[in-house]
């Protein structure tokens, strides 16, 4: 099974998870306690859609490899913000035009991120912090909500 398939399976396994308070999640706790230098600051209480994407990858690939895949600085810590992630991935020329399962999908002026589970006549996603939980989403291929796609 490829890491893309594992990435999707890991995200699927989290569907239904809900934050326990205002942006209090096991995903942020993981980075704050187990990988305290991964991000530029503690993440508990922060918006967690990008943190969720990072967490899913870190469950299947070594954290240093996750940073390389996403184009983030390996030696220094990285920002968990959606715009940071987009800028890292775009600088590494990972941005793409056509959606594919396993792609990272960016929404609403780079204010939200998720991953693409599958593509048929629509784009089907799994997103952390979608209504304070991990949920699926469905979007038209030409949805105005979609701001960018990046392939790892």
GUNU-579462 format. One record per residue: residue number from 1; residue in one letter; chain; y, x, z of N, C-alpha, C, O in turn. Coordinates in nm, 2 decimals. Atoms other than C-alpha are relative to their C-alpha. Layout:
<pts>
PT  pos  code  unit  nnorth   neast     nup  canorth  caeast    caup  cnorth   ceast     cup  onorth   oeast     oup
PT  NUM     A     A       Y       X       Z        Y       X       Z       Y       X       Z       Y       X       Z
...
</pts>
This chain:
<pts>
PT  pos  code  unit  nnorth   neast     nup  canorth  caeast    caup  cnorth   ceast     cup  onorth   oeast     oup
PT    1     X     A   -0.12    0.09    0.00     0.00    0.00    0.00    0.12    0.09    0.00    0.13    0.18    0.08
PT    2     X     A   -0.12   -0.08    0.01     0.34    0.14   -0.10    0.09   -0.02    0.12    0.08   -0.12    0.19
PT    3     X     A   -0.09    0.03   -0.11     0.62    0.18    0.15    0.08   -0.12   -0.02    0.13   -0.18    0.07
PT    4     X     A   -0.08    0.12    0.03     0.81   -0.10   -0.03   -0.08   -0.12    0.05   -0.03   -0.21    0.11
PT    5     X     A    0.09    0.11   -0.05     0.51   -0.33    0.04    0.00   -0.01    0.15    0.00   -0.11    0.21
PT    6     X     A    0.00   -0.01   -0.15     0.50   -0.21    0.40    0.13   -0.05    0.06    0.13   -0.12    0.16
PT    7     X     A   -0.13    0.05   -0.04     0.87   -0.27    0.43    0.01   -0.15    0.00    0.06   -0.21    0.10
PT    8     X     A    0.00    0.15    0.01     0.84   -0.63    0.32   -0.09   -0.06    0.10   -0.05   -0.15    0.17
PT    9     X     A    0.09    0.05   -0.10     0.54   -0.69    0.54    0.05    0.01    0.14    0.04   -0.08    0.22
PT   10     X     A   -0.06   -0.02   -0.13     0.72   -0.55    0.84    0.11   -0.10    0.02    0.11   -0.17    0.13
PT   11     X     A   -0.11    0.10   -0.02     1.02   -0.77    0.78   -0.06   -0.14    0.01   -0.02   -0.22    0.09
PT   12     X     A    0.07    0.14   -0.01     0.79   -1.08    0.72   -0.05   -0.02    0.14   -0.05   -0.13    0.19
PT   13     X     A    0.06    0.01   -0.14     0.62   -1.01    1.06    0.11   -0.04    0.10    0.07   -0.08    0.21
PT   14     X     A   -0.11    0.02   -0.10     0.96   -1.05    1.23    0.07   -0.14   -0.02    0.15   -0.18    0.06
PT   15     X     A   -0.06    0.13    0.03     1.05   -1.39    1.08   -0.02   -0.09    0.12   -0.13   -0.11    0.17
PT   16     X     A    0.00    0.09   -0.11     1.14   -1.63    1.36    0.05    0.07    0.13    0.08    0.00    0.23
PT   17     X     A   -0.06   -0.07   -0.11     1.26   -1.36    1.60    0.14   -0.04    0.02    0.22   -0.05   -0.08
PT   18     X     A   -0.14    0.04   -0.03     1.58   -1.47    1.78    0.06    0.09    0.10   -0.01    0.14    0.19
PT   19     X     A   -0.07   -0.08   -0.10     1.84   -1.27    1.96    0.00   -0.07    0.13   -0.01   -0.19    0.14
PT   20     X     A    0.01    0.05   -0.13     1.83   -1.31    2.33    0.14   -0.03    0.07    0.14   -0.08    0.18
PT   21     X     A   -0.14    0.03   -0.05     2.21   -1.33    2.38    0.09    0.04   -0.12    0.04    0.06   -0.23
PT   22     X     A   -0.09   -0.04    0.11     2.52   -1.25    2.17   -0.03    0.13   -0.06    0.01    0.24    0.00
PT   23     X     A    0.04   -0.12    0.07     2.37   -0.99    1.93   -0.08    0.09    0.09   -0.07    0.22    0.08
PT   24     X     A    0.10   -0.08   -0.09     2.11   -0.87    2.20   -0.13   -0.01   -0.07   -0.19   -0.12   -0.07
PT   25     X     A    0.12    0.00    0.07     1.80   -0.77    2.01   -0.09    0.12    0.04   -0.04    0.22    0.09
PT   26     X     A    0.09   -0.11   -0.02     1.49   -0.55    2.04    0.03    0.11   -0.11   -0.01    0.22   -0.08
PT   27     X     A   -0.03   -0.10    0.10     1.61   -0.38    1.72    0.10    0.10    0.05    0.09    0.22    0.03
PT   28     X     A   -0.11   -0.08   -0.06     1.93   -0.25    1.88   -0.06    0.08    0.12   -0.03    0.20    0.13
PT   29     X     A    0.06   -0.07   -0.12     1.73   -0.16    2.20   -0.08    0.12   -0.05   -0.08    0.22    0.02
PT   30     X     A    0.08   -0.11    0.06     1.49    0.05    1.99    0.09    0.12   -0.03    0.06    0.23    0.01
PT   31     X     A   -0.08   -0.11    0.04     1.77    0.26    1.85    0.08    0.06    0.12    0.09    0.18    0.13
PT   32     X     A   -0.07   -0.05   -0.12     1.97    0.28    2.18   -0.09    0.08    0.09   -0.04    0.18    0.15
PT   33     X     A    0.09   -0.07   -0.09     1.67    0.39    2.38   -0.09    0.10   -0.06   -0.11    0.21    0.00
PT   34     X     A    0.10   -0.09    0.06     1.42    0.55    2.15    0.06    0.10   -0.10    0.00    0.21   -0.11
PT   35     X     A   -0.07   -0.09    0.10     1.65    0.70    1.89    0.15    0.00    0.02    0.23   -0.04   -0.06
PT   36     X     A   -0.14    0.01   -0.04     1.98    0.74    2.07    0.10    0.07   -0.09    0.22    0.03   -0.09
PT   37     X     A   -0.10   -0.06    0.09     2.14    0.97    1.81   -0.01   -0.04   -0.14    0.06    0.01   -0.23
PT   38     X     A    0.02    0.05    0.14     2.03    0.78    1.50    0.13   -0.06   -0.05    0.18   -0.02   -0.16
PT   39     X     A   -0.12    0.06    0.04     2.35    0.57    1.48    0.12    0.07    0.07    0.10    0.15    0.17
PT   40     X     A   -0.12   -0.06   -0.06     2.71    0.67    1.57    0.04   -0.05    0.13    0.11    0.02    0.21
PT   41     X     A   -0.03    0.06   -0.14     2.73    0.45    1.88   -0.12   -0.08    0.04   -0.21   -0.11   -0.04
PT   42     X     A    0.11    0.09   -0.05     2.50    0.23    2.09    0.02   -0.13   -0.08    0.13   -0.17   -0.12
PT   43     X     A   -0.01    0.12    0.09     2.42   -0.09    1.90   -0.03   -0.13    0.07    0.00   -0.23    0.01
PT   44     X     A    0.03    0.13   -0.07     2.32   -0.35    2.16    0.13   -0.07    0.01    0.23   -0.02    0.05
PT   45     X     A   -0.12    0.08    0.00     2.57   -0.63    2.12    0.08    0.00   -0.13    0.17   -0.08   -0.15
PT   46     X     A   -0.07   -0.01    0.13     2.67   -0.53    1.76   -0.07   -0.10   -0.10   -0.19   -0.13   -0.08
PT   47     X     A    0.07    0.07    0.11     2.60   -0.74    1.45   -0.12    0.08   -0.04   -0.11    0.20   -0.05
PT   48     X     A    0.13   -0.07    0.01     2.24   -0.65    1.37   -0.07   -0.01   -0.14   -0.19    0.02   -0.14
PT   49     X     A    0.07    0.01    0.13     2.16   -0.73    1.00   -0.04    0.14   -0.05   -0.15    0.15   -0.10
PT   50     X     A    0.03   -0.14    0.05     2.18   -0.36    0.90   -0.10    0.07    0.09   -0.18    0.14    0.05
PT   51     X     A    0.09   -0.06   -0.10     2.01   -0.25    1.22   -0.14   -0.05   -0.03   -0.24    0.03   -0.01
PT   52     X     A    0.13    0.05    0.03     1.72   -0.48    1.13   -0.06    0.07   -0.12   -0.18    0.10   -0.11
PT   53     X     A    0.05   -0.07    0.11     1.68   -0.32    0.79   -0.04    0.14    0.03   -0.15    0.18    0.00
PT   54     X     A    0.04   -0.13   -0.05     1.68    0.02    0.95   -0.12    0.00    0.08   -0.21    0.08    0.07
PT   55     X     A    0.12    0.01   -0.09     1.43   -0.09    1.22   -0.12   -0.02   -0.08   -0.22    0.05   -0.05
PT   56     X     A    0.12    0.02    0.08     1.19   -0.22    0.96   -0.05    0.12   -0.06   -0.17    0.15   -0.06
PT   57     X     A    0.04   -0.13    0.07     1.19    0.11    0.77   -0.05    0.10    0.10   -0.14    0.17    0.08
PT   58     X     A    0.05   -0.10   -0.10     1.16    0.31    1.09   -0.13   -0.03    0.06   -0.19    0.06    0.12
PT   59     X     A    0.14    0.03   -0.05     0.84    0.13    1.18   -0.10    0.05   -0.09   -0.22    0.06   -0.05
PT   60     X     A    0.10   -0.05    0.09     0.67    0.26    0.87    0.03    0.14   -0.06   -0.06    0.20   -0.12
PT   61     X     A   -0.03   -0.13    0.05     0.85    0.58    0.79    0.08    0.08    0.11    0.15    0.01    0.19
PT   62     X     A   -0.07   -0.08   -0.10     0.98    0.87    1.01    0.15   -0.03   -0.02    0.21   -0.03   -0.13
PT   63     X     A   -0.14    0.02    0.01     1.35    0.81    1.10    0.08    0.09   -0.09    0.17    0.05   -0.16
PT   64     X     A   -0.07   -0.09    0.09     1.47    1.12    0.92   -0.03   -0.03   -0.14    0.06   -0.01   -0.23
PT   65     X     A    0.03    0.04    0.14     1.30    1.00    0.61    0.07   -0.13   -0.04    0.11   -0.15   -0.15
PT   66     X     A   -0.08    0.12    0.02     1.47    0.66    0.65    0.14    0.04   -0.04    0.19   -0.02   -0.14
PT   67     X     A   -0.13   -0.04    0.03     1.80    0.83    0.65    0.01    0.06   -0.15    0.10    0.03   -0.22
PT   68     X     A    0.00   -0.06    0.14     1.71    1.03    0.33   -0.01   -0.11   -0.10    0.06   -0.11   -0.20
PT   69     X     A    0.02    0.11    0.09     1.59    0.71    0.16    0.13   -0.08   -0.02    0.16   -0.12   -0.14
PT   70     X     A   -0.12    0.08    0.00     1.91    0.53    0.24    0.13    0.08   -0.04    0.23    0.02   -0.05
PT   71     X     A   -0.11   -0.08    0.04     2.13    0.82    0.15    0.10    0.04    0.11    0.21    0.08    0.09
PT   72     X     A   -0.08   -0.02   -0.11     2.26    0.86    0.50   -0.01    0.15    0.05   -0.10    0.22    0.01
PT   73     X     A    0.00   -0.14   -0.05     2.35    1.19    0.68   -0.13    0.02    0.09   -0.15   -0.05    0.18
PT   74     X     A    0.12   -0.03   -0.07     2.02    1.34    0.81    0.03    0.07    0.13   -0.03    0.05    0.23
PT   75     X     A   -0.03   -0.08   -0.12     2.17    1.59    1.06    0.09   -0.07    0.10    0.07   -0.06    0.22
PT   76     X     A   -0.09    0.08   -0.08     2.45    1.37    1.19   -0.04   -0.14    0.01   -0.12   -0.19   -0.07
PT   77     X     A    0.03    0.14   -0.01     2.43    1.02    1.31    0.07   -0.08   -0.11    0.17   -0.04   -0.17
PT   78     X     A   -0.06    0.09    0.11     2.51    0.73    1.07    0.05   -0.13    0.06    0.02   -0.17    0.17
PT   79     X     A   -0.05    0.13   -0.04     2.70    0.41    1.10   -0.09   -0.12   -0.04   -0.15   -0.11   -0.15
PT   80     X     A    0.09    0.11    0.03     2.50    0.08    1.11    0.07   -0.11   -0.08    0.01   -0.20   -0.12
PT   81     X     A   -0.07    0.10    0.07     2.77   -0.12    0.94   -0.04   -0.02   -0.14   -0.09    0.08   -0.21
PT   82     X     A    0.05    0.03    0.14     2.69   -0.29    0.61    0.08    0.08   -0.10    0.02    0.13   -0.19
PT   83     X     A   -0.08   -0.08    0.10     2.98   -0.12    0.43   -0.04    0.15    0.00   -0.04    0.21   -0.10
PT   84     X     A    0.05   -0.14   -0.01     2.86    0.22    0.56   -0.12    0.01   -0.08   -0.14    0.11   -0.16
PT   85     X     A    0.13   -0.01    0.07     2.51    0.15    0.43    0.02   -0.01   -0.15   -0.04    0.07   -0.23
PT   86     X     A   -0.02    0.01    0.14     2.64    0.04    0.09    0.06    0.13   -0.05    0.02    0.17   -0.16
PT   87     X     A   -0.06   -0.12    0.05     2.86    0.34    0.06   -0.09    0.12   -0.01   -0.09    0.20   -0.11
PT   88     X     A    0.10   -0.11    0.00     2.58    0.58    0.15   -0.10   -0.02   -0.12   -0.12    0.07   -0.20
PT   89     X     A    0.09    0.03    0.11     2.34    0.41   -0.10    0.06    0.02   -0.14    0.00    0.07   -0.23
PT   90     X     A   -0.07   -0.01    0.13     2.60    0.39   -0.38    0.03    0.15   -0.03    0.01    0.19   -0.15
PT   91     X     A   -0.03   -0.14    0.02     2.69    0.76   -0.33   -0.12    0.07   -0.05   -0.12    0.17   -0.13
PT   92     X     A    0.13   -0.06    0.05     2.32    0.85   -0.38   -0.04   -0.07   -0.13   -0.15   -0.03   -0.18
PT   93     X     A    0.03    0.07    0.12     2.33    0.63   -0.69   -0.13   -0.09    0.00   -0.21   -0.09   -0.09
PT   94     X     A    0.12    0.09   -0.02     2.07    0.38   -0.55    0.04   -0.14   -0.04   -0.05   -0.23   -0.04
PT   95     X     A   -0.04    0.13    0.04     2.28    0.08   -0.66   -0.06   -0.04   -0.14   -0.07    0.05   -0.23
PT   96     X     A    0.06    0.05    0.12     2.11   -0.13   -0.93    0.06   -0.14   -0.04    0.13   -0.20    0.04
PT   97     X     A   -0.05    0.13    0.04     2.19   -0.44   -1.13   -0.10   -0.11    0.01   -0.07   -0.22    0.04
PT   98     X     A    0.10    0.10    0.01     1.86   -0.62   -1.16   -0.08    0.00    0.13   -0.13    0.11    0.17
PT   99     X     A    0.07    0.00   -0.13     1.69   -0.74   -0.83   -0.15    0.02   -0.01   -0.21   -0.03   -0.11
PT  100     X     A    0.14   -0.02    0.00     1.34   -0.64   -0.74   -0.05   -0.01    0.15    0.03    0.03    0.24
PT  101     X     A    0.05    0.00   -0.14     1.12   -0.69   -0.43    0.01    0.14    0.06   -0.02    0.24    0.00
PT  102     X     A   -0.02   -0.12   -0.07     1.20   -0.43   -0.17    0.14    0.05   -0.01    0.18    0.15    0.07
PT  103     X     A   -0.14   -0.04    0.01     1.56   -0.39   -0.27    0.08   -0.05    0.12    0.05   -0.15    0.18
PT  104     X     A   -0.10    0.04   -0.10     1.84   -0.40   -0.02    0.11   -0.08   -0.07    0.16   -0.04   -0.17
PT  105     X     A   -0.10    0.09    0.06     2.08   -0.69   -0.09    0.12   -0.01    0.09    0.10   -0.03    0.21
PT  106     X     A   -0.12    0.00   -0.08     2.44   -0.69    0.02    0.08   -0.13   -0.04    0.08   -0.17   -0.16
PT  107     X     A   -0.06    0.13    0.02     2.64   -1.01    0.06    0.15    0.00    0.05    0.19    0.09    0.12
PT  108     X     A   -0.13    0.04   -0.06     2.99   -1.15    0.12    0.09    0.12    0.03    0.12    0.14    0.15
PT  109     X     A   -0.10   -0.11   -0.02     3.23   -0.86    0.07   -0.06    0.11    0.09    0.01    0.17    0.17
PT  110     X     A    0.07   -0.10   -0.07     2.97   -0.63    0.22    0.00   -0.03    0.15    0.01    0.07    0.23
PT  111     X     A    0.00    0.04   -0.14     2.96   -0.82    0.55   -0.14   -0.04    0.05   -0.15   -0.06    0.17
PT  112     X     A    0.13    0.04   -0.04     2.59   -0.90    0.56   -0.10    0.07   -0.10   -0.07    0.10   -0.22
PT  113     X     A    0.10   -0.07    0.08     2.27   -0.73    0.43   -0.14   -0.05    0.04   -0.16   -0.10    0.15
PT  114     X     A    0.14    0.04   -0.03     1.90   -0.82    0.40   -0.09    0.08   -0.10   -0.04    0.18   -0.16
PT  115     X     A    0.09   -0.06    0.10     1.60   -0.72    0.19   -0.06   -0.11   -0.09   -0.08   -0.22   -0.04
PT  116     X     A    0.06    0.10    0.09     1.45   -0.89   -0.11   -0.15    0.00    0.02   -0.22    0.10    0.01
PT  117     X     A    0.14    0.02   -0.02     1.11   -1.03   -0.05   -0.07   -0.02   -0.14   -0.18    0.04   -0.16
PT  118     X     A    0.06    0.02    0.14     1.04   -1.15   -0.41    0.11   -0.05   -0.09    0.22   -0.10   -0.04
PT  119     X     A   -0.09    0.05    0.10     1.22   -1.24   -0.73   -0.08   -0.09   -0.10   -0.18   -0.04   -0.15
PT  120     X     A    0.05    0.08    0.10     1.13   -1.53   -0.95    0.12   -0.06   -0.07    0.20    0.01   -0.13
PT  121     X     A   -0.12    0.06    0.06     1.38   -1.78   -1.09    0.12    0.01    0.10    0.23   -0.02    0.07
PT  122     X     A   -0.10   -0.02   -0.11     1.57   -1.71   -0.76   -0.03    0.13    0.07   -0.14    0.20    0.05
PT  123     X     A    0.02   -0.11   -0.08     1.61   -1.42   -0.52   -0.04   -0.05    0.14    0.03   -0.13    0.20
PT  124     X     A    0.05    0.04   -0.14     1.41   -1.47   -0.19    0.01    0.12    0.09   -0.03    0.23    0.06
PT  125     X     A   -0.03   -0.11   -0.09     1.52   -1.26    0.10   -0.06   -0.02    0.14   -0.10   -0.13    0.18
PT  126     X     A    0.02    0.01   -0.14     1.44   -1.18    0.46    0.12    0.07    0.06    0.15    0.19    0.03
PT  127     X     A   -0.12   -0.05   -0.05     1.75   -1.12    0.67    0.00   -0.01    0.15   -0.03   -0.11    0.21
PT  128     X     A   -0.02    0.00   -0.15     1.82   -1.02    1.03    0.14   -0.06    0.02    0.23   -0.04   -0.06
PT  129     X     A   -0.13    0.05   -0.04     2.11   -1.19    1.21    0.05   -0.11   -0.10    0.17   -0.12   -0.12
PT  130     X     A   -0.04    0.12    0.08     2.10   -1.49    0.98   -0.01   -0.12    0.09   -0.12   -0.17    0.12
PT  131     X     A    0.00    0.10   -0.10     2.20   -1.76    1.22   -0.06    0.05    0.13   -0.13   -0.03    0.20
PT  132     X     A    0.05   -0.06   -0.12     2.11   -1.53    1.51   -0.15    0.02    0.01   -0.20    0.03    0.12
PT  133     X     A    0.15   -0.01    0.00     1.75   -1.49    1.40   -0.03    0.08   -0.13    0.05    0.11   -0.22
PT  134     X     A    0.06   -0.05    0.12     1.53   -1.33    1.14   -0.05   -0.12   -0.08   -0.14   -0.19   -0.04
PT  135     X     A    0.03    0.11    0.08     1.51   -1.58    0.86   -0.01    0.04   -0.15    0.04    0.14   -0.19
PT  136     X     A    0.00   -0.01    0.15     1.43   -1.62    0.49    0.13   -0.06   -0.06    0.19   -0.15    0.00
PT  137     X     A   -0.11    0.06    0.08     1.70   -1.70    0.24   -0.04   -0.01   -0.14   -0.13    0.06   -0.19
PT  138     X     A    0.03    0.02    0.14     1.70   -1.81   -0.12    0.14   -0.01   -0.07    0.23   -0.09   -0.03
PT  139     X     A   -0.13    0.00    0.07     1.98   -1.74   -0.37   -0.02    0.00   -0.15   -0.12    0.05   -0.20
PT  140     X     A    0.00    0.00    0.15     2.05   -1.80   -0.74    0.01    0.15   -0.04    0.08    0.23    0.03
PT  141     X     A   -0.01   -0.14    0.06     2.02   -1.48   -0.95    0.14    0.04   -0.02    0.17    0.16   -0.01
PT  142     X     A   -0.14   -0.03    0.02     2.39   -1.51   -1.02    0.09   -0.04    0.11    0.21   -0.07    0.09
PT  143     X     A   -0.07    0.05   -0.11     2.50   -1.62   -0.68    0.13    0.09    0.03    0.12    0.21    0.03
PT  144     X     A   -0.12   -0.07   -0.03     2.86   -1.53   -0.60    0.00    0.07    0.14    0.09    0.15    0.17
PT  145     X     A    0.02   -0.06   -0.14     2.75   -1.44   -0.24   -0.05    0.14   -0.01   -0.03    0.22    0.08
PT  146     X     A    0.06   -0.13    0.01     2.57   -1.13   -0.37    0.10    0.10   -0.05    0.17    0.08   -0.15
PT  147     X     A   -0.10   -0.10    0.04     2.79   -0.82   -0.38   -0.06    0.13   -0.06    0.01    0.20   -0.13
PT  148     X     A    0.06   -0.12    0.05     2.54   -0.55   -0.46   -0.15    0.01    0.04   -0.19   -0.06    0.12
PT  149     X     A    0.14   -0.02   -0.02     2.18   -0.44   -0.48   -0.02    0.15    0.00    0.04    0.23   -0.07
PT  150     X     A    0.03   -0.14    0.00     2.03   -0.10   -0.39   -0.15    0.01    0.01   -0.22   -0.06    0.08
PT  151     X     A    0.14   -0.02    0.00     1.68    0.03   -0.45   -0.04    0.13    0.07    0.02    0.24    0.04
PT  152     X     A    0.05   -0.11   -0.08     1.50    0.26   -0.21   -0.12    0.06   -0.06   -0.18    0.16   -0.01
</pts>
